[in-house]
Amino acid sequence: MCKFGLEENNRIRHSVRMYGHLDDCFIRISKILPQYTPKQIENHYKKYLDEEAPPINYERILETYEKLQAINIKNERLRKLVFICQEFYLSLKKSVEQKIHIYI
């Protein structure tokens, strides 16, 4: 993957201001920067350079990740609890069946 430098970023911003209203904007920019494809330029612009795009909120991403981890831990505890309950139920059922069999 090609890395975009400061000079390329400035050229892309300037070119989008000039050609942004055209359908072939990123194709024209790729002619100015031939080492990049139009799709690479478009993706880079939309992800990193577009001022209308909201900034990435890393704190919110981390908070969401921590919540998912907590849910995962709770689910794992619930799975263990269900397994223990099932084992207890089966052993109790077996014990009761054995006692009934003795009396029959």
N, C-alpha and C positions, 0 to 999 in steps of 0.2 A: 504494500500500500504506500502510496506517495504521501509525503508529509508536506503540509503547506507552511510556508514561512511567512514572516511579517510582510515582506514585499508582495508575495502572491495574495495574501489577505487584502492588502490595500488595493491591489489591481482589481481583485474580484469585487470589492465594495464599490470602487469607482465605476467599474463596467456595469454593475447592476443598476447603479443610478442612471447610467447612460442608456442601457439597453433593456432595462427591467420591464418596460411596457411591451416589448416584443416577445412573440412566442418562441423564437429561437435564441433567446438571450444567452443561455448557457452554451449553446453551440458556438455563438460568436466569441464568447469568452474563452472557450477551449482553443480557438484559433490564435488568440493572444497568448495563451498558456498551453502550448501543444503537448506538454508532458502529462496533462490531465485530461480525462474524458469529460464530456459534458455532464454525465451522471455524477462523477466524483465531485465536480465543482458545485453542482446543484445540491448534493447531499451535504457537502462541507458548508456551503452558504446557509442552508436551512438549519443546520445543527449548531453552528458556531457563530456565524456572522450576522444573521438576520436579527435586526434590532426589535422587530415586532414579536419574535418568539420569546416566551417567558424563560427566565434563567432557570438553570437546573438547581433545584433545592436539595442539596445533599443531606441536610439535616432531616428533611421529611423522608427521604429515601431510607436513611439509617433508622429512623423511628418506625417506619413501616416494616423494615427487616426485623427489628427487635420484637415487634408485635407478632409477626409471623413465627419467629422462633418460640415465643411464649405459647402461642397456640399449638405449635408442634409438640412442645414439651407436655402441655396439658393432654393432648391427644395420646401421647405415648403413655402417660400415667393412666389414662382411662383404659387404654388397651390392656395394660398390665392388670388393672383392677378387674376388668371384665374377665380376663383369663383366669384370675384367682377365683372369682365367683363361680365361673363355670367348673373349674376343678373341684371346688368345695361342693357344688351342687351334685356333680357326678359321683364324688366319693360318698356323699350323704345318701344319694339314691341307691348306690350299690350296697351300702350298709343296711338300709331299710329293706331292700330286696332280699338280702341274706337273712335278716331276722324273720321276715315273712316266710321265707322258704323253710326255716327251722320249725316254725309253728304249724306248717301245713303238713 
